[in-house]
Amino acid sequence: MKTFLTINIILLILSACSYDNAFSRFDISPMRAKSEESIISSKIYNETDIVGVVSYVYLNTVNSEKYQDSEYFYIYLYAKDTKAQISFTLNDVNATLIEELEVNNKFIRLTDSNVTWQKYYFVKFAQQDTDLTLITKIANFSSNAILFQKDD
């Protein structure tokens, strides 16, 4: 009887902990969860080294009600050469709007990246009917082509 009671007490204690997991301690909004799922990063290389790292959040999938008339991206990047010219193309078309943002901007809640050594951009492109191929250029060096699939 003592063994039965001891085993039941141990099982009761262990089952009380089973509802918690590593993610239950985080308070992540549904929009933040969508954003974290959609972040894509790429390194930008010159002939021998990495010259930058860029990360993209496709805002149309994160908040489709607000971002629907064009293609919108929240982009943050690190470039070794802080004075290098930066450009973005979507399906070989330049951005219609590139807005450089402060470190503490309205999109910071979508990611956990808010460091002073990165640059942050809100980028808008014309509406596209096909899948999206996004490329970032730092000086004369390009990121890999990043593919975003359009929702049908």
Stockholm file with secondary structure:
# STOCKHOLM 1.0

chainA/1-152         MKTFLTINIILLILSACSYDNAFSRFDISPMRAKSEESIISSKIYNETDIVGVVSYVYLNTVNSEKYQDSEYFYIYLYAKDTKAQISFTLNDVNATLIEELEVNNKFIRLTDSNVTWQKYYFVKFAQQDTDLTLITKIANFSSNAILFQKDD
#=GR chainA/1-152 SS CHHHHHHHHHHHHHHHTTTCCTTTTCCCCHHHHHHHHHCEEEEEECSSSEEEEEEEEEHHHHCTTTSCSSEEEEEEEEESSTTSCEEEEETTEECSEEEEECSSCTTGGGSSCCCTTSEEEEEEECCCSSCEEEEEEETTEEBCCEEECCCC
#=GC SS_cons         CHHHHHHHHHHHHHHHTTTCCTTTTCCCCHHHHHHHHHCEEEEEECSSSEEEEEEEEEHHHHCTTTSCSSEEEEEEEEESSTTSCEEEEETTEECSEEEEECSSCTTGGGSSCCCTTSEEEEEEECCCSSCEEEEEEETTEEBCCEEECCCC
//
